[in-house]
């Protein structure tokens, strides 16, 4: 298994180099077309043996002036776009406030630029940052922010025919036992051999996924999105045993990152002396899950998954539970294939109209388009958007929150109303702002979650 090639230069630097080349070749193309146009005119005139009169000379002079004016406008536009893309790339690469302020200032220099055009610039910069030199096959990548080569790494499978210009789905697969992703990857290579899935198997380094190793899993996903052209609406998380518990943990706490989740011989608990808490599963409203368990599993008993299936069924959530009759802690390979076949068909909705979010850890504070600010212990929010303008929120133990809005969620031509716990929290018009698009592009690192507005809502915890 080879090492992942170093990304070389920072994402912003890679984009800046490519944008400079594009601008140069684009201008050359324009000038070449103008020269060809004039050459054709002259040849046509000579071929027809037409004498050039004063009027014709004036007309040609006027044509030259118009074409020169066009070239100057194109050059000015290209220079403005290059300047904007440069500062956007610098901010997305560094995350520094000074770079953000420069990018915002550049955006505001062109108030005539439509908001959709600003979003297109941001997306173009993000996609241009992806490595263009990736080779298919298996490799081991070192995480740039990992604690060291013993922990901060993951094994990855790049599909045959990988095209950096095309989006590819990804499976984040969490190994059981000590969480050795390098040993876990070969089984997923066989399973996904005939698919276009990227498979990433982080190395837990002997810790439980639901303790601190989940941070390695999160950074693995983030690194994959920076290196490869990942379809962020088709990212799935799965695992077996300890990895199955980790898949439950990731799904419940970070549902907005995934299209679906799968667990084999896992459980939605962190200790085997616990019972399954219905409140622990409430965040799965928009995330389907497929879980499999052996009937006679004595390592992680099936009773946890049985109880989870009862809770999810009562809530009306999207799930599949299969129990292997007579099975132990391992399950036949056919069930893993069935799980994969199910995962392949799932697609995330990055902006669901209804969200439920119970926050039990310091992080995350964001679930889809909801961000919780100041909270108390065991905070909970349920939010519903109706008619692309009416936002109704139920909140407990929350004192401040931010709503990220886009035209996928609201109609900015309508008056927006927000009610929290049956009280009016906001009524008025909102409009998309380029600086919010820039901020959320860095915050989520996801081209499908770039928002146009952020609305702060203050309330008393109840």
C-alpha positions as CSV (number, residue, x, y, z in Angstrom):
1,X,0.0,0.0,0.0
2,X,1.6,3.2,-1.2
3,X,1.8,6.5,0.7
4,X,-0.6,9.3,-0.4
5,X,1.3,11.9,-2.4
6,X,1.7,15.2,-0.6
7,X,-0.8,17.8,-1.7
8,X,2.2,19.9,-2.6
9,X,1.0,23.5,-2.1
10,X,-1.9,24.9,-0.1
11,X,-5.3,24.8,-1.7
12,X,-5.3,28.5,-2.3
13,X,-1.9,28.5,-3.9
14,X,-2.9,25.7,-6.3
15,X,-5.9,27.7,-7.3
16,X,-4.0,30.9,-7.8
17,X,-1.6,29.2,-10.1
18,X,-4.3,27.7,-12.2
19,X,-6.4,30.9,-12.3
20,X,-3.4,32.9,-13.6
21,X,-2.8,30.4,-16.4
22,X,-6.5,30.5,-17.3
23,X,-6.6,34.3,-17.4
24,X,-3.5,34.4,-19.6
25,X,-4.8,31.9,-22.1
26,X,-8.2,33.4,-22.1
27,X,-6.8,36.8,-23.1
28,X,-4.6,35.3,-25.7
29,X,-7.6,33.6,-27.2
30,X,-9.6,36.9,-27.4
31,X,-6.7,38.7,-29.1
32,X,-6.2,35.8,-31.5
33,X,-9.8,35.9,-32.5
34,X,-9.6,39.7,-33.2
35,X,-6.5,39.2,-35.4
36,X,-8.3,36.5,-37.3
37,X,-11.3,38.7,-37.8
38,X,-9.2,41.6,-39.2
39,X,-7.2,39.2,-41.4
40,X,-10.4,37.8,-42.9
41,X,-11.8,41.3,-43.5
42,X,-8.6,42.4,-45.3
43,X,-8.4,39.2,-47.4
44,X,-12.1,39.5,-48.4
45,X,-11.6,43.1,-49.4
46,X,-8.5,42.3,-51.5
47,X,-10.1,39.3,-53.1
48,X,-13.1,41.4,-54.2
49,X,-10.7,44.1,-55.5
50,X,-12.7,46.7,-53.6
51,X,-11.0,50.1,-53.3
52,X,-10.8,51.4,-49.7
53,X,-12.7,54.6,-49.6
54,X,-12.5,57.2,-46.8
55,X,-15.8,55.9,-45.6
56,X,-14.5,52.4,-45.5
57,X,-11.4,53.5,-43.6
58,X,-13.6,55.3,-41.1
59,X,-15.7,52.2,-40.7
60,X,-12.7,50.1,-40.1
61,X,-11.3,52.6,-37.6
62,X,-14.6,52.6,-35.7
63,X,-14.6,48.8,-35.7
64,X,-11.1,48.9,-34.3
65,X,-12.2,51.3,-31.6
66,X,-15.1,49.1,-30.7
67,X,-13.0,45.9,-30.6
68,X,-10.3,47.7,-28.5
69,X,-13.0,48.8,-26.1
70,X,-14.3,45.3,-25.9
71,X,-10.8,43.9,-25.2
72,X,-10.2,46.5,-22.5
73,X,-13.6,45.6,-20.8
74,X,-12.8,41.9,-21.0
75,X,-9.3,42.6,-19.6
76,X,-10.8,44.7,-16.8
77,X,-13.4,42.0,-16.1
78,X,-10.7,39.3,-16.1
79,X,-8.5,41.2,-13.8
80,X,-11.4,41.9,-11.4
81,X,-12.4,38.2,-11.4
82,X,-8.8,37.2,-10.8
83,X,-8.4,39.6,-7.9
84,X,-11.6,38.3,-6.3
85,X,-10.7,34.7,-6.8
86,X,-7.2,35.3,-5.4
87,X,-8.4,36.8,-2.1
88,X,-11.2,34.1,-1.8
89,X,-8.6,31.4,-2.3
90,X,-6.3,33.0,0.3
91,X,-9.0,33.1,2.9
92,X,-10.2,29.5,2.2
93,X,-6.6,28.3,2.5
94,X,-5.8,30.2,5.7
95,X,-9.0,30.9,7.5
96,X,-7.5,34.1,8.9
97,X,-9.7,37.0,9.7
98,X,-7.4,39.4,7.8
99,X,-7.8,37.4,4.6
100,X,-11.6,37.2,5.2
101,X,-11.8,41.0,5.5
102,X,-9.8,41.4,2.3
103,X,-12.1,39.0,0.5
104,X,-15.2,40.7,1.8
105,X,-13.8,44.1,0.7
106,X,-13.2,42.8,-2.8
107,X,-16.7,41.4,-3.0
108,X,-18.2,44.7,-2.0
109,X,-16.2,46.5,-4.7
110,X,-18.5,45.0,-7.2
111,X,-22.1,45.5,-5.9
112,X,-23.4,44.9,-9.4
113,X,-22.2,41.3,-9.3
114,X,-25.2,39.0,-8.5
115,X,-25.1,36.9,-5.4
116,X,-25.2,33.7,-7.6
117,X,-22.1,34.9,-9.3
118,X,-20.3,35.3,-6.0
119,X,-21.3,31.7,-5.0
120,X,-20.1,30.5,-8.4
121,X,-16.7,32.1,-7.7
122,X,-16.4,30.5,-4.2
123,X,-17.4,27.0,-5.6
124,X,-14.9,27.4,-8.5
125,X,-12.1,28.2,-6.0
126,X,-13.1,25.2,-3.8
127,X,-13.1,22.7,-6.7
128,X,-9.9,24.1,-8.2
129,X,-8.1,23.2,-4.9
130,X,-8.6,19.5,-5.5
131,X,-5.5,17.5,-6.4
132,X,-5.3,16.7,-10.1
133,X,-2.6,14.0,-9.7
134,X,-4.4,11.3,-7.8
135,X,-3.8,7.7,-8.9
136,X,-6.3,4.8,-8.5
137,X,-5.6,2.1,-5.9
138,X,-4.9,1.8,-2.2
139,X,-2.8,4.3,-0.2
140,X,-2.1,5.5,3.3
141,X,-2.5,9.2,4.0
142,X,-1.1,11.2,6.9
143,X,-3.5,13.7,8.4
144,X,-2.1,17.2,8.4
145,X,-3.5,18.0,11.8
146,X,-3.1,14.5,13.3
147,X,-1.2,13.8,16.5
148,X,1.5,11.9,14.6
149,X,2.1,9.0,12.2
150,X,0.9,6.4,14.7
151,X,-2.6,8.0,15.0
152,X,-3.1,10.7,12.4
153,X,-3.5,8.6,9.3
154,X,-6.0,6.7,7.2
155,X,-6.1,4.1,4.5
156,X,-7.9,5.0,1.3
157,X,-9.1,3.3,-1.8
158,X,-9.4,5.3,-5.0
159,X,-11.6,3.7,-7.6
160,X,-10.3,2.7,-11.1
161,X,-11.1,5.4,-13.5
162,X,-11.1,8.1,-10.8
163,X,-11.6,11.5,-12.5
164,X,-10.8,14.6,-10.5
165,X,-13.2,16.6,-12.6
166,X,-16.1,14.3,-11.5
167,X,-17.8,14.0,-8.1
168,X,-17.4,10.6,-6.4
169,X,-19.3,9.1,-3.5
170,X,-17.4,8.1,-0.4
171,X,-17.7,5.6,2.4
172,X,-16.1,6.3,5.8
173,X,-15.5,2.8,7.2
174,X,-14.6,2.4,10.9
175,X,-12.8,-0.8,11.8
176,X,-13.7,-2.9,14.8
177,X,-11.3,-3.9,17.7
178,X,-8.4,-1.4,17.9
179,X,-9.7,0.4,14.8
180,X,-6.9,-0.6,12.4
181,X,-8.1,1.0,9.2
182,X,-5.2,-0.3,7.2
183,X,-6.2,-3.9,7.8
184,X,-9.9,-3.1,7.4
185,X,-9.5,-1.5,3.9
186,X,-8.9,-4.7,1.8
187,X,-12.4,-6.1,2.7
188,X,-13.9,-2.8,1.4
189,X,-11.7,-2.8,-1.6
190,X,-13.3,-6.2,-2.6
191,X,-16.8,-5.0,-1.9
192,X,-16.5,-1.8,-3.9
193,X,-14.3,-3.1,-6.7
194,X,-17.1,-2.5,-9.3
195,X,-18.2,0.9,-8.0
196,X,-16.9,4.5,-8.2
197,X,-16.8,4.8,-4.4
198,X,-13.8,6.2,-2.6
199,X,-13.4,4.3,0.7
200,X,-11.5,5.9,3.6
201,X,-10.6,3.8,6.7
202,X,-9.2,5.9,9.5
203,X,-6.8,4.4,12.1
204,X,-8.1,4.8,15.6
205,X,-4.8,3.8,17.3
206,X,-6.4,1.5,19.9
207,X,-9.0,3.9,21.2
208,X,-12.8,3.7,21.0
209,X,-14.4,5.6,18.2
210,X,-16.9,7.3,20.5
211,X,-14.1,8.5,22.9
212,X,-11.5,10.5,21.0
213,X,-11.0,8.5,17.8
214,X,-14.1,10.1,16.3
215,X,-12.0,13.2,15.9
216,X,-9.6,11.2,13.6
217,X,-12.6,10.0,11.6
218,X,-13.9,13.6,11.2
219,X,-10.4,14.8,10.1
220,X,-10.2,11.9,7.7
221,X,-13.4,12.9,6.0
222,X,-12.3,16.6,5.9
223,X,-8.9,15.6,4.4
224,X,-10.6,13.4,1.7
225,X,-12.8,16.3,0.7
226,X,-9.7,18.5,0.3
227,X,-7.7,15.9,-1.7
228,X,-10.4,14.3,-3.8
229,X,-13.6,15.4,-5.7
230,X,-16.0,14.0,-3.1
231,X,-19.8,14.1,-3.7
232,X,-20.7,15.5,-0.3
233,X,-24.3,14.5,-0.8
234,X,-23.3,10.8,-1.1
235,X,-21.0,10.3,1.9
236,X,-21.9,7.3,4.1
237,X,-20.5,6.1,7.4
238,X,-20.4,2.5,8.5
239,X,-18.5,0.1,10.7
240,X,-18.3,-3.2,12.5
241,X,-18.3,-3.9,16.3
242,X,-16.4,-1.0,17.9
243,X,-16.6,0.6,14.4
244,X,-20.4,-0.1,14.4
245,X,-20.7,1.8,17.7
246,X,-18.6,4.5,16.1
247,X,-20.9,4.6,13.1
248,X,-23.9,5.1,15.4
249,X,-22.0,7.8,17.3
250,X,-21.1,9.7,14.1
251,X,-24.6,9.4,12.7
252,X,-26.3,10.7,15.8
253,X,-23.9,13.6,16.5
254,X,-23.0,14.6,12.9
255,X,-26.1,13.7,10.9
256,X,-25.6,16.6,8.5
257,X,-22.3,15.2,7.1
258,X,-23.8,11.9,5.8
259,X,-26.3,10.6,3.3
260,X,-26.8,7.4,5.3
261,X,-25.2,5.2,8.0
262,X,-24.7,1.5,8.6
263,X,-23.7,-0.6,11.5
264,X,-22.8,-4.3,11.9
265,X,-22.7,-5.8,15.4
266,X,-22.6,-2.3,16.9
267,X,-24.9,-0.4,19.2
268,X,-26.3,3.1,19.8
269,X,-24.6,3.1,23.3
270,X,-21.1,3.8,24.6
271,X,-21.1,1.2,27.4
272,X,-22.7,-2.2,27.5
273,X,-24.3,-1.4,30.9
274,X,-26.3,1.4,29.3
275,X,-29.9,1.3,27.9
276,X,-30.8,2.9,24.6
277,X,-32.0,6.5,25.2
278,X,-34.7,7.6,22.7
279,X,-33.4,11.1,23.1
280,X,-30.0,9.9,21.8
281,X,-31.6,8.9,18.4
282,X,-33.7,12.0,17.8
283,X,-31.1,13.6,15.5
284,X,-31.6,10.8,12.9
285,X,-34.7,12.5,11.6
286,X,-33.1,13.1,8.2
287,X,-30.5,10.4,8.2
288,X,-31.5,6.8,7.2
289,X,-29.6,4.0,8.9
290,X,-29.2,0.2,8.2
291,X,-28.0,-2.0,11.1
292,X,-27.4,-5.7,11.3
293,X,-26.9,-7.9,14.4
294,X,-26.3,-11.5,15.2
295,X,-29.1,-12.9,17.4
296,X,-26.7,-14.6,19.8
297,X,-24.0,-12.0,20.0
298,X,-22.4,-12.1,23.5
299,X,-19.8,-9.4,22.8
300,X,-22.3,-6.6,22.1
301,X,-25.7,-8.0,22.7
302,X,-28.4,-7.6,20.0
303,X,-30.8,-6.1,22.6
304,X,-29.4,-2.6,22.0
305,X,-30.2,-2.7,18.2
306,X,-33.5,-4.3,18.9
307,X,-34.5,-1.5,21.2
308,X,-33.2,1.1,18.7
309,X,-35.4,-0.4,16.0
310,X,-38.4,-0.1,18.2
311,X,-37.6,3.6,19.0
312,X,-37.0,4.5,15.3
313,X,-40.2,2.7,14.2
314,X,-42.2,4.6,16.8
315,X,-40.7,7.9,15.6
316,X,-41.4,7.1,12.0
317,X,-37.8,7.4,11.0
318,X,-36.2,5.8,7.9
319,X,-34.2,2.6,8.9
320,X,-33.6,-1.1,8.2
321,X,-32.8,-3.6,10.9
322,X,-31.8,-7.2,10.2
323,X,-31.1,-9.7,12.8
324,X,-29.2,-12.8,11.8
325,X,-30.9,-15.9,13.2
326,X,-28.4,-17.9,15.3
327,X,-25.6,-15.4,14.4
328,X,-22.9,-14.3,16.8
329,X,-20.7,-11.2,16.9
330,X,-19.8,-11.7,13.2
331,X,-22.3,-11.8,10.4
332,X,-22.1,-13.5,6.9
333,X,-20.5,-11.5,4.2
334,X,-23.8,-11.4,2.3
335,X,-25.2,-9.0,4.9
336,X,-22.3,-6.6,4.3
337,X,-23.0,-6.7,0.6
338,X,-26.7,-6.0,1.3
339,X,-25.7,-3.0,3.4
340,X,-23.4,-1.7,0.6
341,X,-26.2,-2.1,-2.0
342,X,-28.5,-0.1,0.3
343,X,-25.9,2.7,1.0
344,X,-25.2,3.1,-2.8
345,X,-28.8,4.3,-3.3
346,X,-28.8,7.0,-0.6
347,X,-28.4,10.7,-1.2
348,X,-28.3,13.5,1.4
349,X,-30.6,16.4,1.5
350,X,-28.2,19.1,2.8
351,X,-31.1,21.5,3.6
352,X,-34.1,19.6,5.0
353,X,-37.1,21.7,5.9
354,X,-37.4,20.1,9.3
355,X,-34.5,19.5,11.7
356,X,-34.2,18.0,15.2
357,X,-31.0,18.6,17.1
358,X,-30.2,17.4,20.6
359,X,-26.7,18.7,21.7
360,X,-24.9,16.6,24.3
361,X,-21.3,17.5,23.6
362,X,-19.4,20.7,23.5
363,X,-19.1,20.1,19.7
364,X,-20.8,20.0,17.3
365,X,-23.0,23.1,17.7
366,X,-24.3,23.0,14.1
367,X,-26.8,20.6,12.6
368,X,-27.8,21.3,9.0
369,X,-28.8,25.0,9.0
370,X,-29.1,25.4,12.8
371,X,-26.2,26.6,14.9
372,X,-26.6,26.7,18.7
373,X,-24.7,29.5,20.5
374,X,-25.1,29.8,24.3
375,X,-26.7,26.6,25.7
376,X,-27.2,24.7,28.9
377,X,-26.9,21.0,29.5
378,X,-28.9,18.7,27.3
379,X,-30.2,21.4,24.9
380,X,-32.7,20.6,22.2
381,X,-34.1,22.3,19.1
382,X,-36.8,21.4,16.7
383,X,-37.2,23.7,13.7
384,X,-39.6,23.6,10.8
385,X,-39.7,25.9,7.7
386,X,-43.1,26.3,5.9
387,X,-44.0,28.2,2.8
388,X,-40.3,29.2,2.3
389,X,-40.9,32.0,4.8
390,X,-42.3,30.8,8.1
391,X,-39.8,29.3,10.6
392,X,-41.2,27.7,13.7
393,X,-38.8,26.6,16.5
394,X,-39.1,24.7,19.7
395,X,-36.1,25.1,21.9
396,X,-35.1,23.9,25.4
397,X,-32.0,25.1,27.3
398,X,-30.9,27.3,24.4
399,X,-30.3,31.0,24.8
400,X,-28.9,32.0,21.4
401,X,-28.9,30.4,18.0
402,X,-28.1,31.3,14.4
403,X,-30.1,30.2,11.4
404,X,-28.2,29.8,8.1
405,X,-30.5,30.6,5.2
406,X,-30.3,29.9,1.5
407,X,-32.7,30.0,-1.5
408,X,-33.1,26.3,-1.0
409,X,-34.8,27.0,2.3
410,X,-36.4,30.4,2.0
411,X,-37.7,32.8,-0.6
412,X,-35.7,36.0,-0.1
413,X,-38.4,37.9,-2.0
414,X,-40.8,37.2,0.9
415,X,-41.0,38.5,4.4
416,X,-39.4,36.0,6.8
417,X,-41.0,35.3,10.2
418,X,-39.4,33.3,13.0
419,X,-41.3,32.1,16.0
420,X,-39.5,30.5,19.0
421,X,-41.6,28.7,21.6
422,X,-44.7,30.4,20.2
423,X,-43.2,33.9,20.6
424,X,-42.3,36.1,17.6
425,X,-38.5,36.3,17.5
426,X,-38.1,38.1,14.1
427,X,-40.2,39.4,11.2
428,X,-38.7,41.2,8.2
429,X,-36.9,41.0,4.9
430,X,-33.6,39.3,4.5
431,X,-31.2,39.2,1.5
432,X,-28.3,37.0,0.6
433,X,-24.9,38.5,1.3
434,X,-21.7,37.4,-0.4
435,X,-19.7,37.6,2.9
436,X,-22.0,35.0,4.4
437,X,-21.4,32.7,1.4
438,X,-17.7,33.1,2.0
439,X,-17.9,32.5,5.7
440,X,-20.0,29.3,5.3
441,X,-17.8,28.0,2.6
442,X,-14.9,27.9,5.0
443,X,-17.1,26.8,8.0
444,X,-18.5,23.7,6.3
445,X,-16.0,23.0,3.5
446,X,-18.9,21.8,1.4
447,X,-20.1,23.2,-1.9
448,X,-23.6,22.0,-1.1
449,X,-23.8,24.0,2.1
450,X,-23.0,27.6,1.1
451,X,-25.6,29.9,2.6
452,X,-26.6,33.5,1.7
453,X,-27.7,34.8,5.1
454,X,-27.3,34.2,8.8
455,X,-30.0,35.3,11.2
456,X,-29.1,35.5,14.9
457,X,-32.0,34.7,17.3
458,X,-31.8,35.4,21.0
459,X,-34.2,33.7,23.5
460,X,-34.5,32.7,27.1
461,X,-33.7,29.1,27.8
462,X,-36.8,27.2,28.8
